[in-house]
Amino acid sequence: MTRREEIFNTVVDVLEEQLVVDPEDITEQTSLHEDLNMDSLDDVEITMALEERYNVTVTDEEAARCVTVKDIVDLVDQLVNHTEQEEVSATETVAEDTSK
């Protein structure tokens, strides 16, 4: 299973928990507000749940751009990838410092 598939499955789990929806009905093309009837409180709760699960921070602007499930998966994937790159960079810096 790819990381993207894992993120999709986690997003579906969060949506199922928060909205009490059938996970079988959720695809990447599912509209958050039209198909799942999410409101602004749901937006906040789902964003907070994903931030906690992935240890990332989602800005209000990033959250507002999420219209479909695919948008959420893309955003989380991007944030997780960015966080991993920062961790690798920090590790490389520490390794360089200790080699001097």
N, C-alpha and C positions, 0 to 999 in steps of 0.2 A: 504494500500500500504506500502510495506516495504521500509526502507531507501535505500536499494540497487536498488529497482525499481525506486525510486525517482531520484537517481543518474543516472541510465540508461536513464531515460526520459530527464534529464537535459543535459546529454552528447549528446543525439540525437538532442535536441534543439540547442545546440551550434554548432554541426556539420551542421545542416540544415542552420543556420544563416551564418556561415562562408564559407560553401562550396556550398550552394544553391543546396542541394540534397533532394530527396524525403525521408522523415523520414520512410515511409513504407518499404523502401529498406534496412534499417539499422537493423542489428541484432547484438548480442554479437560476432558472428563469423565474422562479416564484417572486412575485412582487410583495414586498414587506407590508405595505399599507393597503393595497387593493386586495390581494389574495389572502393575506393573513390578518387583515384588519388591525394592524398595529397602530397604537397611538403614541404620543410623545413620551408618556410614562414608560411604555413598553420599550421604546428606543433607548431610554436611559438605563433601564434594568438589564437589557440585553447587552448593551455596551459595557456596563460595569461587570457583568458576568464573564464576558470575553476578555476584558482587561485583566481580571483576576486569574482566569485559567491560563492565559498566555504571558502574564507579567509584562504587559505593554500598556501604553497610554494612547488613547484615541481622542483626538481633539474634536471639539464640537463641529468644526468644518468638515473633518473627515467623516464623522458619523452622519452628517446631513447629506453627504453625497451618496450614501448607501440607499439604493432604491430597491435592489433585488438581493437575493441570497448570494448571487455571484459577486456582487459589489462587496459584501461583508467578507466573503472568503478571500477575495483579492486583497482587501485592506489588511486583514489579519496576516495573510501570507507575506505581504510586503513588510509589515511591522515586525513580524517574527524574524524574517530574513535580515532586516536592518539591525535588530538587536543582536543576532548571532554574529553579524559582521563587526559590530562594536566590541563584542566579547573577544573575538579573535584578534582584533587590532590591539586591545588592551593587553591580551596575553603575549602578543608579539613584542609589545613595548616593554613589558616586564622582563621578558627573556633577553631582549637587547640590553637593558639596563644591568642585568646580572652578569652579562658576558663581558662587561667593560672592566 
